[in-house]
Amino acid sequence: MKNFKSYQHRRILLKEGQVCNGDYIIEGEMTIRCKNGFLNDATDENGGLLPAIMTADASHIEHWKDGVLHCEKEPAVIDLIDNYEEWWLNGRQVPPQK
């Protein structure tokens, strides 16, 4: 799966030049979530964590906070197809947390 690490610290603009803000479904295959132009997790109505990037079949998930990879409670990147996980805190890759 394509990785999105190159989007760290990058503001995402829509085709019209507007700053990306909210949830976007890309070709029915992937959902991305942005806040003020940066990839950012969201919460659902029950307070559950919604990843900033997730494929429709949930085989690839990425957690972001204010434009950097970040997740404290689980791997920030989970890829079930290529079978790997990555832990990130505040945009820096760290050893797996226990």
Secondary structure, DSSP 8 states (H G I E B T S, - for coil): ----GGGTT---B-TTS-B--EEEEETTTEEEEEETTEE--EE-TTS-EE-SEEETTSSEEE-EETTEE--SSS-SEEETTTTEEEEEETTEEE----
